[in-house]
Amino acid sequence: MMTLYEELEWRGLVNQISSPDLIEKLNAGGLTFYIGTDPTGDSLHLGHYSSFLITRRLKAAGHRPLLLVGLATGLIGDPRGTTERETQQRELVQHNYDCLKKQVEELFAFEVVNNYDWINNLNVIDFFRDFGKYINVGYMLGKDHVRRQMETGISYAEFSYMMIQAIDFKHLHENMGVDLQVAGSDQWGNITTGIELVRKTTGDTVYGLTMPLVTDSQGNKFGKSEGNALWLDAKRTSPYELYQFLLNSEDSEVTGYLKRLTFLTPDQIETIEAQHLAAPEKRLAQRTLAREIIADLHGEDEFDRAVLISEKLFAGDYRSLSITDIKAGMKSVPTVRLENGTLLDVLISSKICASKREAREFINNGAITLNGEQVKDVDFELSPAMAIERSLVIIRRGKKKFYMGEFA
C-alpha cells in the first residue's frame, strides 16, 4: 500500500518540496496547512479546482486545511503575467471575495481566512521594520517569476506581493499553527520567501509543497476553452458545457487528469485506462472524468442532465428540451433574428444562404432541417407557431452548419 507521499507522486501532484523532512511529516499526519487564491473573479475556475482538491486528500490523511481568500493581495496584484494586474475598485474586490468565500465553503467545507484581517492593521513603518529588513532584495530578484516580469516592467506594489504572502505565512504560523503552504508551481518563489521570513523572525522551520500546473499536451492551462475559463459556478459555465469540455479531453492526457482530478483509487484508474486503451472510441476515460468532476461540483443529477442534453442535441431531438438547455448546449452557434415568411425568404434575409439559387438547392436537396425535421418545401411558412416555445428554431444547413433562429 502506498504512503500518502507516494500516492501524491503517483498522481503527479508533487512538483517541489522545500525539505526532504516534509515527506515523513506528510505521511505521519497532523500538519495544519493552507492554500490560497486572490479574489480576481467572483468564481473559481477549473484550474483552481485542480489545485484545491489537495485539501481533501491531505485532510483524509489527518492534516488540517485552511483556505485563504486574499482580499489584501487581491488589491495589490501578483507579478506572474505580462502586464500589471489592472487596479480594481475596492467594491468589486470585496464582492469577489464574498462570492469566493461562499463558494469555497460550500465546495470544500473548510475554514476560510482573509489576509486583509491582519495586513490592514500594518502601517508603513511596521512593514519595513518588522518584515522588510529580513528579506534581501537580491534574494527577491532571484525569483523566477520576478526576473521574468522585470523584462517587461514591474511596479513596486507587485514586487512587494511576495512580501505580503510571506507575512501571511508568518501570521498563520504564529496564530493558527500553520506549518505548510501548498500551491501551484508558479507560487514557489512566494512560498520560499515565506519560509525564509518565518525562519529569520522566529527560528522555526515551516514547509512548502507545490503541484505542477495541469495543462493539455500543448502546455495550455487546463480549464481554458477558446481562451475563456471554465467556471465552477453553474450560472457562468453550465454542467453541459463542462461535460463537453471534459468529454473532449485528449486521450494522451486523460489518465493524468483522472489521477489529479478525481478520488478514484489507483486500481480503479488503471482498470479504466486499460479499458480505454482497448476501445478509445467509447471515450470511457473521458466520460468517467466528466462524471466524477461534475457530480462533485453540481451533483449526480446535473451530470445525468448534461448527458441527456448532449444525447438529445446530437439526435436533433430539440423539442424535448427547454430553450435554456438548448442555448446552453449551442452556445457557440450563431444567432439569427427571424420574421414570419417562407423558408426561402428566411434563408436569404438571415444570410444563412447567399442567394435564392443556393437556398433552393439546399432545400430541394434535403439539406435544410428545422428543429431536427427535414423541410424540402421552399414555400414552407416559418412562424412562432412552429417554433420551440413559440420562440426558437434550430436551423441546420448541410451536416455541420447550425443557427439558432429566434422570433422577436
N, C-alpha and C positions, 0 to 999 in steps of 0.2 A: 504494500500500500504506500502511495506517495505521501511525503510530508507536504505541508502547506506550501513551502517554498518550491519544492519540486513540481507541484501542480501548477503554481503560478508560472514557472518557467515553461512547463509543457504547454500551457495555454498561450504562451507568447506575451505574458503580462509583465515581464521584467526587462527594463532597458538598462538602468543603472541603480546601484545601491551605494550608499555613502560609506559603508564599512561592512566587512565580512561578518562582524559581530551581529549584524541585523538578522542574518539568516536564522541563527539559533533563537533569537527573540521572537521572530515571526512564528516559528514552529512551536514555541512554548505558549504563546497567547499572552494576554494581559496588557498589551500596549494600548494607550489612548493615542489616536492618530486623527489627522484632519486632511480633508481635500477641499479645495475652494474653487469658486468661479466669481467673475465680476458681473454685475447687472447691466451688461451691454444690450440686452434684449429682454423682452418680457416672457420668454420661454427658453428652456433648454432645448438643444437640438440633439440629433442622433450622435454627434461626436462627443457631447457631454455624457450621454448615456453610456457610451462605451467605456468612459473613464470612471464614472461614478459607480458602476457596478462593483468595483473592487471593495466598496464599503461593505456590501453584503457578504462578500467572500471572507473578508477579514473578520467581520462580526461573527460569522458562523464558526470561525476558528478561535473565538474567545477574545477578540480585540474590541475596543470601544471606539466607534466612529463619531466624529464631529463634522458637520458640513458648514463651511464658511461661505457666505454670500457677501462679497466685499463692496459695500457702499463707498467706503473711503477710496479704495483702489480703483473703483469704477469711475470716480470723479477725476482721477489722475490719468490713467492710461498705461498700458503695458507696451514696451518697445519691442514688438515682435513683427509688426507689419512693415510696409514700405513707406508709409506716411504716418504722422502722428494721429492718434485717435481723435476724432472730432470732439471738441468740448461739448458736453451735453448739459442741458439745463438740469438743475438740481431736482426739479419736479419730475422730470422724465426718469432720471436715475432712481429716484425714490419709488416711482411707480414700478419700474422694472424690478427693483429689489423686493417690493411687496409681492409681486407676481411670482418671482423665482422662489422666494421663501415658502410660499404656499405650495408651489409645485414640488419642490424637493421634499417637503414634509410629507406630502401625500404619496410620492413615489418611493421614498426611502425610509420614512418614519424614524429618522434620527434627529438628534438635537441640532438646531441651526444657530450659528453665531454670526455677528455682524461686526467687522473690524472698525466701523465708524464709532462704535461704542467706546473704544479706547483711543483710536487715532484722533478723534475730535477733541480729546482733552489735552493733547500735546500743544505746547507753544513752540515757537521757533528756537528759543534758547534751549529748551529741554531736548528738542530733536537733535541739535548739533552736539550738545554736551553729553547726553546720556546714550546716544546711539551713533551719530555721525562720526565721532572721533575713533570709533573702533574698526571701521571698515575703510581700508586703503583704496584710494581712487584707482591706483594701478590694478588692484585686485578686481575692481568693478569693470574696468576697461577690458580686462582679460576674458570676460564672459562672452561667449559666442554671440548671444542674442544682442548684446550691446555693441560688440565690434561690427556686426553686420549692419546695424542701424546707423552706426557712425558714418558709413559711406554715403548715406543719403541725408543725414542730419537727424539729431535727436535733441529734444528740449530737455532742460534741467528737470522739469517735472517728470517726464518719462524716465530720465536717467535715475531719478530718485525712487522709482517704482519698486525696485528690488529692496531698497531700504525699508519701505513700508511693509513689504511682505516679510522681511526679516523680523521687523518689530512684531508682526502678527505671530510668528513662530515663538518668539521670546515671551510674548504676553500669554499665549495659550499654554506654553510650557510651565510658566510660573503660576498661573492662576487656574488651569484646568488639567494639569498633569500630562500635557501632550508631549510625547517623545518621538513622534514620527509624522512627517508630512509626506503625502502621496500625491502625485500629479503626473500629467503627461510629460514626455521627454523634453518639450520645449520650455519647461519650467525648471530645469536642472540648475541653471545659474542662480535663480531666485532662491531655490531651496538651500543650496550650499552657502549662500550668503546668510541665510537664517541660522544655519548650523554654526557658522563662524561667529555670528553675533552672540548666540547663546553660550558658546564655549568661552569667548573672551569676557563676557559680562558676569557669568555665573560659575564657570568651570565645569558645567555639566555637559554630558555627551547626548546629543539627540541625533536623529537619523532621517535619511531621505530615501525614497524609492520612487523611481519614475517608470512609466509604462510607455512602450512605443506608441506613437500615434497610429490609429487604424486607418489604413489607406487602401486604395484599389491598386491594380497591377501597374498603373501609370504614375503612382505616387500621389494621386489626388486624395484629399481628406475624405474619409468615409462619412456618408451622410449628406454629401453635396449632390444636388440634382440640377444639372444645367445651370450651375453657379448659384443655386439657391439652397439654403439649409433646409433639411427636413426636420420640422419642429416636433417636439413631444406633445405639444398642445394640439388636441384633435381639431380645434377650431381653425388652426393655421395649417396643419397638414393632416388630412383625413386618414383614417386607418387604411382606406383603399389605396391612397397614394403611397403610403408607407409599404403596403403589401406589394405594389407593383415595383417599387424600387428594390426591395429585398428579393423578390422573385427573379429579378434580372441581375442578381449578383453573379460575378464571374465564377466559372467553375474552378479556376485556378486559385481563387481566394476564399471560397465559401466555407471550406473546412476550418480555416483560420478564424473566420467570423463566428462559426459555431463554438469554437474554443473560447473566444474572448467575450462573446456577447450573450452566451446562454449558460445555464447551470446544469446542462446535460452532463452526465458523467463521462469520463474518458472512454469507458466501454461502449456507451451509447453512441458517442460521436464516431468512434472507429467503426461501429456497425453501420451507421448511416453513410459514412464515407465509402465503405465497401459497396453498399447497395447503390449509391450514387454513381460510382465509377462503372458499375456493371450496366447501368441504364441511365446515362446522364440526361437523355431527352425527357425523362419523367420529372427532373428537377426536384427530386426528393429532398436534397440537402437545402436548397433554397426555400422550399415550402416549409420545411422544419424550422429554419431560421426565422422566417416570417411569423410562423405560429408562436414561437417562443417569445419573440420581442413584442409583437402586437398584443398577445394575451397578457403579458406582463404589464404593458403600459395602459391598455384600454379594456382588457378582459376578453375571455374566450368568445363571448357573443359578438364583439366587434370584429374579431378575426374571422369568424364564420360569415359575418355580413360582408366583409371585404371580399372573401372568396366568392360568395353568391353574386355580388355586383360584377365581379370580374367575369364569371361564367356567363351571366346574362348579357353583358355588353358584348362579349365575344360571339355569342349566338345571335346577336341582334334582337334580343327579346326586351326591347326598351319599355314596352307598355306595362310590364310588371314591376318597373322601378319608379321611384319618385323622381321628380325633377332634381332634387338635391343630390340624390345618388348618381344620376346621370351626369350632372355637371361636375361632381367630384371625380367621376371616372373619365371624363372627357375634358379635363381642364385645359389641355394644350390644343384642343380643337378650335379652329376659327369660328367665331360667332357672326351670323349674318341676320339682318333685320328682314322680316317677311311682311308682305302685304297680300291681301286677297288677290288671287289671279290664277292663270293657268300655269301648269308646271313649266312649260316652255318659257313663258314670260318671267317667272320667278328665277329660273336658272340664269337668265340674262341679266335681270335687274340686280341680282345679288352677286354677279360676276363669278358664279360657280362655273359657268361656261363662257367662252369668249365671243361666241356668235350663235345665231339661230341655227345655222347649219351644224355646228358642233353639238349644240344642245339636242337637236333632232337625232343625230347619230347616236349619242349616248342613250337617249330614251328608247329609240327603236331597237337598239342592241341589248336592251335589258340591263344597262349598266347604271341605272339610277334606282335607288331604293329610298323610300320614305318611311322612317320608323321601322326599318327592317323588312318592309314589304316592297317587292319589285313593282314598278309602275312603268308601263310601256305606252301610255296614252299621253300625247303631247298636250291635249286639252284638259287633262285632269285638273280639277279645281282645288287649289290649296286655300284653306280657311281655318280659323281657330277650331271649328267643329271637328276636324280630323287630327288636331294636334294633341299631344300628351298634356293633360290638364289644361287644355284649350290654349296652350302657350308654346310648346316646344315641338319642333320637328327635326329629327336627325336625318340629314341628307347624306347619302353616300354616293360618290361618283367613282365608278370603277371599283377596284378592290381595296384601295388604301386611302382615298381622299374622303374625309369626313367633315361635315359642317353642322354646327348647331344653329338651326333656324328658329328665331323667336318672333312671335307676333307681339306687337306693342300692346 
